[in-house]
Amino acid sequence: MNVALKPRPLAAGDTAKTFAEDVMAGLSAEPKRLPPKYFYDQLGSRLFEAITRLPEYYPTRTEAAILEANAAEIAKLIPADAAMIEFGAGSSAKARILLRAAKQVSAYVPVDISGEFMANEAA
């Protein structure tokens, strides 16, 4: 069964209303908070990518080093014509490491909250 999920299009004003509701709820809460989805527009995504390159921010660098060291072994586990789906793809920098080693991957599907940033990175 092949079922395509179609998100409900937002009506004019829905986005602004949701943002306002989220801000009011978050600033009324203790502790104060805002959903991180609002940080990942084009500028926020570029800022996050810059943060990941700082010496103090080691997770991305550590993950990339682990992938570099193990990409060939991981690639052996991927079947021919596989599709690789990456949630939270961002710049897809880590996926590129694996894709270079796994030539048998026939499709790469990056998924990210910032569609504009992701599209620019893919281009």
N, C-alpha and C positions, 0 to 999 in steps of 0.2 A: 504494500500500500504506500503510495507516494503522496504525502500530504504537504502542501506548502503552507507555511504559517505566514499570514500577512498582518503586520502590525496595524492597529487602528490609526489612521491619520489624525493628527491633532487638528482640531478646529482652530480658527484664528483666535488668538488670545489665550489658548490653553497653556502654551508654554510659559508665558508671562505669569499666568495665574498660578500654575504649579510652582514656579520659582518663588513667587511671593509667599505662597503657603508654606513652602519648605523653609524659607528664611524666617518667617514668623514663628513657626514651630520650633526651629532650631535655636533661635534667640530667646525663646520663652523657656527652653529646657535648661536643666542643670545637670551637668555642665553644658555651657553653650556649645552648639555645634552646627555645622552645615554639611549636607551630603557632599562627599568628595566628587560626585559626578559633575559638579559645577566648576571644578578646578581644571577639567580636562577639555577645554576648548583648544584652539590652535595655539594660543600663547601659553596656556597652562601646560600643554603637552610638551612644548619646546622647553619650558622651564624645568619640567620633570626630567627630560632627557639631559639637560645641562647638570642638574643635581646628581644624576647617576654617574657623571664623569668626574665628580669631585673626589679627592683622595679619601675624604671621610665617609663616603658612601660606598661601602664594599659589596652589598648583595649582588648588584648587576655584574660587577667585575668578577666576583666569585662564581656566579652561575655561568658566565661566559667561559671562564677558565675550565670549569668542570665539563662543559659541552665540548670545548676544543680538545680536551684530553680524551674524551670518550665518544666523540661523534662517529668515528668509524665503527666502533662496537655497537652503538645504538642503531646505526644505519643498517647493520646486518639483521636486526630484528624487524625491520619495516618491510612488509611484503611489496611485491611489484604492483605498480599502479595504485598505490595507496594515496589517500588524501590526508594532508596534514592540516589540522585546524588548530589555530592558536588563539586562545582567549586572552585578552589583555595584550595584544600584539605590540602596541606602541609603534616603535620604529622598525620592528621585526629584525633587529640586529642579532638577537640570539637564534631566531629561526633560521637566518641565513647560514649560520655555522652548520646546523644540522642539514639544511638543504644542499649545501655544497658536498656533504658526505653521502647523502641519500639521493643519488641520481634517479632511483626508481620511483620517487614520489612524483605522481602525475598531476597533483593539484595542491596548491597551498591556499588556505582560506584564513586570512587574518581577520580577527574580530576585535574591535576596540570601541570604547565609549566615544572617542573623538574620531568620528568618521572623516572629517576634513583633514586632520593631521595624518591619519593613516593613508588616505588617498594621496596626499602629497609625498609621503615616504615611499609609497609603492611606485609612484611616477618616477 
